[in-house]
Amino acid sequence: MKINQIFSIFSSLAACTIIMLYSCKPKSPATVSTGDAASKVYVAPGQYDEFYNFISGGFNGQMSVVGLPSGRGFKILPVFSVHPENGYGYTEESKPMLMTSHGFVPWDDLHHIALSTTRGEHDGRWAFGNANNTPRVARVDLGTFKTVEILEIPNSGGNHSSPFITENTEYFVASSRFSVPIGEDNQRDVPINTYKENFKGTVSFIKVAPEGDMSIAFQLVTPGVNFDLARAGKGPSHGWFFFSCYNTEQAYSLLEVNASQRDKDFIMAVNWKKAEELIAQGKGKKVKARYAHNKHDEHTHMATSTILEEVLQLDPKELEGIVYFIPCPKSPHGCDVDPSGEYIVGSGKLAAMIPVFSFTKLMQAIQNKDFEGEYDGLPVVRYESALHGVVEKPGLGPLHTEFDGRGNAYTSFFVSSEIVKWDIKTLQVLDRVPTYYSVGHLMIPGGPTAKPHGKYVVGYNKITKDRYLPTGPELCHTAQLYDISGDKMKLLLDFPTIGEPHYAEAIPAALLKDKSVKFYKIEENKHPYAVKSEKDSRVERKGNQIHVYMTSIRSHFGPDNIEGVRVGDEVYFHVTNLEQDWDVPHGFAIKGANTAELLIMPGETQTLKWVPNRVGVFPFYCTDFCSALHQEMQGYLRVSPANSNIPLKFTLDK
């Protein structure tokens, strides 16, 4: 029976796809002439792009920074994965950033990005990212373009629906993709087939302090469903959060069939202002929960990791007025709030239509208790009572919607590989363009904010096939840039991305460019092993530890010859970059190191640990081009047998 169901589903999808391809999509992909497109994305030498585009790296675990409209890649921002290019996760200073309650976890799956906002508009302070696999959230400082904080999320099986943000960055949320048993050890060790009885979801509300520090303010314990995406309300809907959720069947095997049985799943509406009121009244309970909080200090250039032991939980079944469900067809992915805050767009992946809900109607339905029943003890609002209307036959496989600030919405369609433009109020389809191929998320600069910059839309595609030169079994991942300044969308540019791209956000370059940190002031360096003058460079032994207090400046290290190190010693190279000029980092690497290089920014101190396991003379050198005499920036370290009595000494010149 299940096999027949599978064939039935795929037959239906195939039939719908064929219909869509012949009846809906443009007859020709040539939506704009090559010359016109080239002129619109051309950024002349010495000129700047209009936008910074921050793109999630998916299973890469990082973010990337790309200029728009050029599509030029500027930087990879290491977040949840070690990064040999600059030693992130390898240096002694950065290792604590990747600590969790499971120990050191040097990889994750980064799907979504949120840029901090004030009054609903991007403010250029921080970028937040989610770790889907080992649930975590991260904060990136947009002045230094460095990950400065990572917070583990307890009681979560997977952190996909994250880190969606409120309009003043009061909170962002982290919601469980996989419901799991939560609580003490004896409550978590249960048979998988007791899913309906024992598995729960959680939604964590992460408080963001004015200076940026993150903390879990509270967790909502929810029915055992899967959360996909979310958006905060804004304007009239400020104080509410909206989440798409699927697997309301609460299946735990072969979800492609068993989690697709119902005609409708839900949008979950959360009144977080009500939750705050209840907490102020002493409601909720603190429960044991072991999770890591990691922070980087810009003055010491060091990270620390602290294990926290409890979290405040609220159960909406016991506390009325926090959670309501809105039926939404079918297996919804996207859940997007328009710039006015009035309309909530659901995107059912298996529905050939787009439901649009009205916040005003939702509030009326809740006030009138216009419910069609309950789901796991929580009220379900009548579908028609919350519905603004439906976009009919827009495409196949709707995923995600962005807004241009002119009353238009743009939805990606994975199965029919297209972007469709439609009017938010009239719900009429206005335009459609093909993508190449199988588009996932969309990005309009400022698209999730109260004031989008409706000039471009970018589609992030899962498949490229014949768009680029082949590179073995796996082809590059891709983004496509479209001009949306007129009535019709026009394809301007394809550009590759690091893989796998999911969601992205873009911000006007003017908000960040002049805030970018040029260098760290050497007099403000509070690193315990910093050396602020070459004359103070030295080498010291403490038992079997060797501490090298090293300086780097164009174009030598101080000291550059070291002897008296023995096999098995723990050697710590504490390298301070004495430069006080923009874009003069220095690198450091030594032969045989089993970690990575160091990349030390001007005025910064970084540490490489190295344990020699053989006798010899080992060269070390600068790995980052710094001057015409970069090749000459080197030194030697002599390693003697473990039982030798060679005295420790170091030199620079004589």
Disulfide bonds with the S-S distance in Angstrom:
none
